[in-house]
């Protein structure tokens, strides 16, 4: 078994999360969870790195008033392998979810999950702890390595399908270093 976005939505910390777009990506495999609040073009220097299924938490604080940047950000994180986005503090930090964000997430198949709007009593640390615990339990019992890697590779954009990306997915999944050497 692998942890999917749909599995994460069953956790107590995400039970009030509402999927507003990208439903066809609910079976995306989640291998990690991260928080990103600062969006900077400097991040693009890491374009060669393909991440391994992060569930990304954000409030879009750094780009809260720029819908175009929000859409481009979704495309960027999908291209580097993130599994889904969970948006907190809508109504406080991000005033509203623009339709363009929903359309973009639907188009690229990236689940967009919104925590209850106009509420500040949901916290990042709750979901971080529960997702890490779920991932740890899954890794202890998981025997579907080949199936998981095949599923992750199928999501990789064509321009990133290469040996480096495959080895990164394998090493991140196994939590080990892989070295290839010639004679």
NUKELUM-933981 format. One record per residue: residue number from 1; z, x, y of N, C-alpha, C in turn. Coordinates in nm, 4 decimals. Each point is the difference from the previous one (the first is absolute). Layout:
BEGIN
seq_n_Z_n_X_n_Y_ca_Z_ca_X_ca_Y_c_Z_c_X_c_Y
NUM_Z_X_Y_Z_X_Y_Z_X_Y
...
END
This chain:
BEGIN
seq_n_Z_n_X_n_Y_ca_Z_ca_X_ca_Y_c_Z_c_X_c_Y
1_0.0000_0.0835_-0.1188_0.0000_-0.0835_0.1188_0.0000_0.0874_0.1244
2_-0.0639_-0.0460_0.1025_0.0017_0.0674_0.1297_0.0529_-0.0970_0.1043
3_0.0609_0.0532_0.1021_0.0491_-0.0829_0.1089_-0.1182_-0.0344_0.0908
4_-0.0169_-0.1267_0.0276_-0.1067_-0.0455_0.0885_0.0608_-0.0563_0.1283
5_-0.0857_-0.0267_0.0956_0.0448_-0.0639_0.1240_0.0655_-0.1338_-0.0343
6_-0.0603_-0.0749_-0.0922_0.0554_-0.1303_-0.0403_0.1410_0.0158_-0.0570
7_0.0239_0.1058_-0.0779_0.1341_0.0252_-0.0536_0.1000_0.0247_0.1126
8_-0.0408_0.0757_0.0990_0.0889_0.0299_0.1134_0.0372_-0.1272_0.0763
9_-0.0932_-0.0925_0.0075_0.0274_-0.1249_0.0722_0.1067_-0.0857_-0.0680
10_0.0315_0.0298_-0.1249_0.1039_-0.0736_-0.0726_0.1401_0.0554_0.0266
11_0.0072_0.1141_0.0663_0.1297_0.0604_0.0289_0.0751_-0.0823_0.1050
12_0.1326_-0.0041_-0.0084_0.0780_-0.0776_0.0974_-0.0297_0.0369_0.1459
13_-0.0222_0.1281_0.0277_-0.0239_0.0426_0.1382_-0.1341_-0.0473_0.0543
14_-0.0937_-0.0353_-0.0869_-0.1321_-0.0459_0.0440_-0.0261_-0.1471_-0.0314
15_0.1007_-0.0695_-0.0496_-0.0223_-0.1393_-0.0424_-0.0436_-0.0908_0.1147
16_0.0328_0.0365_0.1227_-0.0435_-0.0814_0.1148_-0.1280_0.0535_0.0640
17_-0.0529_0.1068_-0.0560_-0.1267_0.0536_0.0493_-0.1133_-0.0970_-0.0321
18_-0.0925_-0.0120_0.0927_-0.1119_-0.0935_-0.0159_-0.1299_0.0790_0.0004
19_-0.0788_-0.0169_-0.1061_-0.1299_0.0674_-0.0077_-0.0970_-0.0799_0.0862
20_-0.0483_0.0626_0.1071_-0.0896_-0.0710_0.0917_-0.1452_0.0438_-0.0137
21_-0.0231_0.1056_-0.0770_-0.1374_0.0481_-0.0186_-0.0036_0.0980_-0.1169
22_-0.1210_0.0251_-0.0497_-0.0191_0.0997_-0.1041_0.0551_-0.0380_-0.1356
23_0.0032_-0.1280_-0.0309_0.0562_-0.0456_-0.1279_-0.0671_0.0621_-0.1224
24_-0.1268_0.0366_0.0129_-0.0675_0.0583_-0.1158_0.0484_0.1423_-0.0288
25_0.0894_0.0526_0.0816_0.0580_0.1319_-0.0249_0.1432_-0.0064_-0.0508
26_0.0474_-0.1171_-0.0384_0.1391_-0.0119_-0.0455_0.0257_0.0743_-0.1310
27_-0.1057_0.0330_-0.0729_0.0154_0.0785_-0.1227_-0.0127_0.1497_0.0241
28_-0.0094_0.0414_0.1264_-0.0019_0.1432_0.0311_0.1288_0.0632_-0.0513
29_-0.0135_0.1157_-0.0598_0.1162_0.0716_-0.0533_0.0762_0.0666_0.1139
30_0.1317_-0.0139_-0.0036_0.0892_0.0621_0.0979_0.0700_0.1159_-0.0692
31_-0.0133_0.1191_0.0571_0.0655_0.1186_-0.0546_0.1030_0.0592_0.0943
32_0.0064_-0.0542_0.1209_0.0925_0.0546_0.0988_0.0164_-0.1033_0.1102
33_0.0964_0.0214_0.0855_0.0192_-0.0849_0.1170_0.0249_0.0928_0.1181
34_-0.0567_-0.0345_0.1141_0.0176_0.0849_0.1181_0.0068_-0.0856_0.1251
35_0.0526_0.0605_0.1050_0.0115_-0.0651_0.1304_-0.0835_0.0809_0.0974
36_-0.0814_-0.0691_0.0800_-0.0796_0.0690_0.1004_0.0024_-0.0814_0.1285
37_0.0558_0.0570_0.1044_0.0057_-0.0664_0.1296_-0.0805_0.0727_0.1060
38_-0.0308_0.1263_-0.0234_-0.0756_0.0765_0.0978_-0.1418_0.0141_-0.0520
39_-0.0944_-0.0498_0.0767_-0.1404_0.0107_-0.0375_-0.0649_0.0942_0.0993
40_-0.0561_0.1069_-0.0508_-0.0550_0.1028_0.0865_-0.1288_0.0516_-0.0622
41_-0.0935_0.0368_0.0838_-0.1240_0.0556_-0.0519_0.0255_0.1291_-0.0764
42_0.1130_0.0631_0.0237_0.0328_0.1217_-0.0733_0.0120_-0.0278_-0.1496
43_0.0349_-0.1223_-0.0366_0.0080_-0.0348_-0.1414_-0.1350_0.0160_-0.0684
44_-0.1053_-0.0169_0.0741_-0.1345_0.0069_-0.0574_-0.0353_0.1392_-0.0510
45_0.0742_0.1028_0.0425_-0.0292_0.1340_-0.0489_0.0299_0.0095_-0.1490
46_0.0748_-0.0953_-0.0514_0.0327_-0.0020_-0.1425_-0.0957_-0.0897_-0.0770
47_-0.1165_-0.0270_0.0562_-0.0981_-0.0881_-0.0623_-0.0370_0.0397_-0.1417
48_0.0131_0.1268_-0.0340_-0.0386_0.0436_-0.1336_0.1025_-0.0415_-0.1049
49_0.1184_-0.0381_0.0421_0.1049_-0.0370_-0.0943_-0.0120_-0.1477_-0.0332
50_-0.0005_-0.0281_-0.1286_-0.0019_-0.1385_-0.0463_0.1382_-0.0299_-0.0554
51_0.0666_-0.0989_0.0586_0.1346_-0.0339_-0.0429_-0.0064_-0.0832_-0.1265
52_0.1142_-0.0211_-0.0580_0.0058_-0.0593_-0.1323_0.0712_-0.1352_0.0018
53_-0.0565_-0.0981_0.0672_0.0523_-0.1358_-0.0070_0.1290_-0.0253_0.0739
54_0.0086_0.0383_0.1253_0.1209_-0.0282_0.0777_0.0051_-0.1461_0.0427
55_0.1195_-0.0572_-0.0060_0.0294_-0.1263_0.0654_0.0504_0.0424_0.1373
56_-0.0754_-0.0281_0.1032_0.0297_0.0498_0.1341_0.0736_-0.1056_0.0811
57_0.1120_0.0407_0.0599_0.0793_-0.0879_0.0861_-0.0218_0.0426_0.1444
58_-0.0210_-0.0977_0.0885_-0.0209_0.0305_0.1419_0.0314_-0.1235_0.0840
59_0.0115_0.0234_0.1299_0.0065_-0.1103_0.0966_-0.1153_0.0134_0.0988
60_-0.0853_0.0996_-0.0210_-0.1109_0.0321_0.0899_0.0490_0.0318_0.1410
61_0.1204_0.0528_0.0122_0.0597_0.0248_0.1316_-0.0886_0.0857_0.0903
62_-0.0593_0.1041_-0.0557_-0.0790_0.0914_0.0828_-0.1317_-0.0602_0.0467
63_-0.0473_-0.1037_-0.0687_-0.1289_-0.0611_0.0363_0.0127_-0.1519_0.0102
64_0.1160_-0.0443_0.0413_0.0301_-0.1435_0.0000_-0.0918_-0.0831_0.0887
65_-0.0586_0.0584_0.1028_-0.0847_-0.0755_0.0921_-0.1487_0.0276_-0.0175
66_-0.0360_0.0747_-0.1035_-0.1403_0.0376_-0.0187_-0.0491_-0.0483_-0.1369
67_-0.0618_-0.1186_-0.0009_-0.0455_-0.0604_-0.1252_-0.1090_0.0825_-0.0668
68_-0.0856_0.0622_0.0794_-0.1065_0.0822_-0.0568_0.0594_0.1189_-0.0764
69_0.1000_0.0655_0.0574_0.0649_0.1124_-0.0680_0.0723_-0.0463_-0.1255
70_0.0591_-0.1186_0.0042_0.0674_-0.0529_-0.1184_-0.0996_-0.0175_-0.1145
71_-0.1173_-0.0527_0.0308_-0.1034_-0.0202_-0.1023_-0.0498_0.1336_-0.0534
72_-0.0240_0.0943_0.0887_-0.0452_0.1328_-0.0427_0.1065_0.0687_-0.0838
73_0.1256_-0.0213_0.0357_0.1098_0.0577_-0.0770_0.0009_-0.0562_-0.1419
74_-0.0182_-0.1316_-0.0139_-0.0059_-0.0602_-0.1336_-0.1126_0.0614_-0.0823
75_-0.1162_0.0163_0.0605_-0.1131_0.0600_-0.0710_0.0328_0.1437_-0.0416
76_0.0629_0.0732_0.0894_0.0367_0.1386_-0.0273_0.0971_0.0092_-0.1177
77_0.1062_-0.0790_0.0036_0.0996_0.0117_-0.1073_-0.0548_-0.0511_-0.1329
78_-0.0908_-0.0948_0.0048_-0.0658_-0.0435_-0.1246_-0.0860_0.1142_-0.0545
79_-0.0694_0.0693_0.0893_-0.0862_0.1100_-0.0424_0.0779_0.1182_-0.0564
80_0.1251_0.0158_0.0396_0.0790_0.1107_-0.0555_0.0872_-0.0448_-0.1165
81_-0.0172_-0.1260_-0.0438_0.0622_-0.0419_-0.1254_0.1245_-0.0840_0.0067
82_0.0400_-0.0467_0.1170_0.1180_-0.0860_0.0047_-0.0269_-0.1322_-0.0709
83_0.1038_-0.0573_-0.0598_-0.0133_-0.1206_-0.0820_0.0151_-0.1284_0.0801
84_0.0852_0.0002_0.1028_0.0270_-0.1207_0.0788_0.0774_0.0387_0.1254
85_0.0060_-0.0943_0.0947_0.0748_0.0200_0.1239_0.0989_-0.1154_0.0159
86_0.1241_0.0352_0.0309_0.1030_-0.0995_0.0293_0.0342_0.0144_0.1477
87_-0.0171_-0.1081_0.0758_0.0249_0.0032_0.1443_0.1325_-0.0702_0.0306
88_0.0855_0.0721_0.0662_0.1306_-0.0521_0.0432_-0.0020_-0.0290_0.1501
89_0.0920_-0.0830_0.0430_0.0327_-0.0257_0.1407_-0.1151_-0.0609_0.0805
90_-0.0781_-0.0868_-0.0658_-0.1034_-0.0742_0.0730_0.0715_-0.1009_0.0892
91_-0.0389_-0.0027_0.1248_0.0655_-0.0848_0.0986_0.0903_0.0808_0.0913
92_0.0408_0.1193_-0.0467_0.0811_0.0891_0.0820_-0.0795_0.1236_0.0389
93_-0.0382_0.0786_-0.0986_-0.0779_0.1209_0.0292_-0.1466_-0.0382_0.0153
94_-0.0557_-0.0515_-0.1056_-0.1383_-0.0488_0.0005_0.0073_-0.1479_0.0346
95_-0.0560_-0.0374_0.1135_0.0157_-0.1381_0.0482_-0.0618_-0.1028_-0.0932
96_-0.1169_0.0347_-0.0579_-0.0646_-0.0928_-0.0921_-0.0926_0.0776_-0.0913
97_-0.0359_-0.0624_-0.1102_-0.1008_0.0568_-0.0899_-0.1343_-0.0545_0.0455
98_-0.0855_0.0873_0.0461_-0.1312_-0.0412_0.0467_-0.0906_-0.0318_-0.1198
99_-0.0884_-0.0961_0.0188_-0.0918_-0.0394_-0.1064_-0.0870_0.1169_-0.0462
100_-0.0309_0.0920_0.0896_-0.0825_0.1153_-0.0377_0.0704_0.0866_-0.1054
101_0.1329_0.0075_0.0059_0.0760_0.0762_-0.0978_-0.0081_-0.0670_-0.1373
102_0.0108_-0.1311_-0.0001_-0.0103_-0.0770_-0.1246_-0.1398_0.0147_-0.0594
103_-0.1016_-0.0117_0.0842_-0.1387_0.0132_-0.0468_-0.0261_0.1381_-0.0578
104_0.0518_0.1028_0.0654_-0.0189_0.1369_-0.0486_0.0678_0.0192_-0.1352
105_0.1237_-0.0443_-0.0120_0.0728_0.0146_-0.1270_-0.0708_-0.0750_-0.1126
106_-0.0507_-0.1191_0.0282_-0.0751_-0.0748_-0.1017_-0.1270_0.0734_-0.0400
107_-0.0699_0.0526_0.0968_-0.1269_0.0688_-0.0259_0.0190_0.1238_-0.0868
108_0.1068_0.0760_0.0247_0.0201_0.1250_-0.0736_0.0909_-0.0162_-0.1220
109_0.0509_-0.1202_-0.0214_0.0831_-0.0247_-0.1176_0.1359_0.0650_0.0046
110_0.0562_0.0120_0.1189_0.1316_0.0603_0.0168_0.1013_-0.1102_0.0299
111_0.0953_-0.0224_-0.0911_0.0990_-0.1040_0.0259_0.0782_0.0260_0.1284
112_0.0090_-0.1033_0.0804_0.0743_0.0039_0.1255_0.1152_-0.0991_-0.0149
113_0.1211_0.0524_0.0000_0.1199_-0.0797_-0.0243_0.0819_-0.0007_0.1279
114_0.0364_-0.1192_0.0440_0.0776_-0.0126_0.1230_0.1389_-0.0517_-0.0343
115_0.0991_0.0721_0.0467_0.1375_-0.0466_-0.0153_0.0212_-0.1130_0.1006
116_0.1031_-0.0838_-0.0195_0.0180_-0.1159_0.0877_-0.0063_0.0366_0.1486
117_-0.0782_-0.0782_0.0709_-0.0218_0.0257_0.1420_0.1213_-0.0412_0.0827
118_0.0143_0.0669_0.1145_0.1083_-0.0272_0.0950_0.1384_0.0192_-0.0616
119_0.0085_0.0942_-0.0939_0.1286_0.0304_-0.0640_0.0178_0.1511_-0.0049
120_0.1211_0.0416_0.0238_0.0312_0.1428_-0.0059_0.1047_0.0305_-0.1066
121_0.0239_-0.0944_-0.0883_0.1028_0.0199_-0.1016_-0.0575_0.0425_-0.1356
122_-0.1202_0.0526_0.0001_-0.0596_0.0612_-0.1183_-0.0181_0.1478_0.0330
123_0.0402_0.0854_-0.0948_0.0041_0.1425_0.0299_-0.0840_0.0810_-0.0976
124_-0.0584_0.1067_0.0515_-0.0824_0.0890_-0.0818_0.0779_0.0539_-0.1197
125_0.1250_0.0420_0.0223_0.0754_0.0662_-0.1058_0.0190_-0.0883_-0.1229
126_0.0038_-0.1318_0.0186_0.0168_-0.0896_-0.1143_-0.1194_0.0101_-0.0945
127_-0.1191_-0.0098_0.0566_-0.1203_0.0064_-0.0835_-0.0224_0.1410_-0.0530
128_0.0319_0.1013_0.0782_-0.0150_0.1383_-0.0473_0.0810_0.0222_-0.1277
129_0.1255_-0.0387_0.0023_0.0868_0.0200_-0.1160_-0.0467_-0.0770_-0.1224
130_-0.0365_-0.1257_0.0195_-0.0411_-0.0820_-0.1145_-0.1325_0.0456_-0.0601
131_-0.0942_0.0386_0.0835_-0.1281_0.0470_-0.0529_0.0187_0.1327_-0.0733
132_0.0778_0.0909_0.0564_0.0260_0.1266_-0.0694_0.0662_-0.0246_-0.1362
133_0.0945_-0.0914_-0.0044_0.0662_-0.0315_-0.1261_-0.0990_-0.0576_-0.1014
134_-0.0855_-0.0912_0.0448_-0.1023_-0.0582_-0.0873_-0.0958_0.1071_-0.0522
135_-0.0417_0.0905_0.0883_-0.0902_0.1076_-0.0404_0.0663_0.0931_-0.1011
136_0.1270_0.0303_0.0227_0.0728_0.0878_-0.0921_0.0099_-0.0634_-0.1389
137_0.0347_-0.1276_-0.0060_0.0089_-0.0697_-0.1288_-0.1358_-0.0023_-0.0690
138_-0.1041_-0.0257_0.0766_-0.1338_-0.0056_-0.0588_-0.0412_0.1354_-0.0556
139_0.0276_0.1062_0.0735_-0.0381_0.1341_-0.0462_0.0766_0.0393_-0.1257
140_0.1200_-0.0516_-0.0149_0.0791_0.0299_-0.1194_-0.0597_-0.0653_-0.1244
141_-0.0699_-0.1120_0.0179_-0.0509_-0.0764_-0.1132_-0.1517_-0.0020_-0.0106
142_-0.0696_0.0662_0.0898_-0.1450_-0.0144_0.0099_-0.0733_0.0891_-0.1000
143_-0.0888_-0.0620_-0.0776_-0.0824_0.0743_-0.0947_-0.1489_-0.0235_0.0240
144_-0.0359_-0.0610_0.1108_-0.1395_-0.0358_0.0275_-0.0647_0.0971_0.0975
145_0.0189_0.1288_-0.0216_-0.0472_0.1009_0.0944_-0.1499_-0.0096_0.0261
146_-0.0815_-0.0026_-0.1036_-0.1453_-0.0011_0.0152_-0.0448_-0.1261_0.0727
147_0.0552_-0.1122_-0.0371_-0.0357_-0.1269_0.0663_0.0372_0.0031_0.1478
148_0.1150_0.0554_0.0317_0.0428_0.0093_0.1401_-0.0931_0.0887_0.0811
149_-0.0329_0.1150_-0.0542_-0.0889_0.0920_0.0713_-0.1371_-0.0647_0.0183
150_-0.0511_-0.0644_-0.1041_-0.1309_-0.0667_0.0101_0.0021_-0.1071_0.1075
151_0.1087_-0.0750_0.0080_0.0116_-0.1041_0.1020_0.0028_0.0599_0.1395
152_0.0740_0.1083_0.0162_0.0076_0.0637_0.1318_-0.1338_0.0617_0.0399
153_-0.0680_0.0629_-0.0934_-0.1299_0.0609_0.0296_-0.1015_-0.1073_0.0393
154_0.0101_-0.1172_-0.0599_-0.0951_-0.1072_0.0340_0.0128_-0.0436_0.1451
155_0.1153_0.0208_0.0616_0.0211_-0.0361_0.1403_-0.0418_0.1091_0.0975
156_-0.0235_0.1189_-0.0496_-0.0341_0.1123_0.0870_-0.1388_-0.0232_0.0605
157_-0.0131_0.0128_0.1325_-0.1320_-0.0132_0.0618_-0.0962_0.1053_-0.0556
158_-0.1266_-0.0337_-0.0068_-0.1011_0.0894_-0.0576_0.0029_0.1391_0.0630
159_0.0190_0.0077_0.1309_-0.0027_0.1307_0.0661_0.1219_0.0864_-0.0337
160_0.0973_-0.0548_-0.0695_0.1186_0.0764_-0.0387_0.0098_0.0197_-0.1510
161_-0.0973_-0.0487_-0.0735_0.0026_0.0178_-0.1455_-0.0466_0.1407_-0.0322
162_0.1000_0.0845_-0.0296_-0.0279_0.1389_-0.0341_0.1147_0.0519_-0.0862
163_-0.0163_0.1199_-0.0493_0.1005_0.0589_-0.0881_0.1341_0.0174_0.0702
164_-0.0029_0.0391_0.1265_0.1246_0.0185_0.0756_0.0805_-0.1301_0.0037
165_-0.0659_-0.1112_0.0307_0.0693_-0.1292_0.0073_0.0544_-0.0393_-0.1364
166_-0.0790_0.0174_-0.1048_0.0460_-0.0337_-0.1346_0.1235_0.0811_-0.0374
167_-0.0032_0.1295_0.0254_0.1149_0.0845_-0.0322_0.1224_-0.0381_0.0830
168_-0.0228_-0.0366_0.1243_0.1123_-0.0427_0.0847_0.0636_-0.1279_-0.0546
169_-0.0826_-0.0970_-0.0390_0.0524_-0.1243_-0.0568_0.0813_0.0289_-0.1264
170_-0.0514_0.0870_-0.0842_0.0703_0.0339_-0.1240_0.1307_0.0726_0.0301
171_-0.0036_0.1004_0.0876_0.1219_0.0757_0.0291_0.1043_-0.0856_0.0712
172_-0.0438_-0.0887_0.0899_0.0956_-0.0889_0.0674_0.0623_-0.0985_-0.0978
173_-0.0805_-0.0497_-0.0922_0.0518_-0.0955_-0.0978_0.0979_0.0665_-0.0956
174_-0.0342_0.1191_-0.0457_0.0865_0.0713_-0.0938_0.1130_0.0760_0.0688
175_-0.0078_0.0107_0.1338_0.0980_0.0767_0.0776_0.0058_0.1442_-0.0503
176_-0.1194_0.0601_-0.0068_-0.0094_0.1388_-0.0434_-0.1141_0.0682_0.0731
177_-0.0104_0.1285_-0.0169_-0.1073_0.0773_0.0595_-0.1039_0.0288_-0.1073
178_-0.1261_-0.0172_0.0365_-0.1079_0.0284_-0.0939_-0.0835_0.1123_0.0590
179_-0.0226_0.1022_-0.0800_-0.0826_0.1127_0.0415_-0.1181_0.0097_-0.0944
180_-0.1194_0.0117_0.0565_-0.1195_0.0244_-0.0802_-0.0436_0.1433_0.0250
181_-0.0268_0.0702_-0.1065_-0.0425_0.1399_0.0120_-0.1251_0.0207_-0.0834
182_-0.0832_0.0904_0.0466_-0.1137_0.0385_-0.0826_0.0362_0.1287_-0.0728
183_-0.0944_0.0536_-0.0739_0.0295_0.1199_-0.0772_0.0289_0.1188_0.0899
END
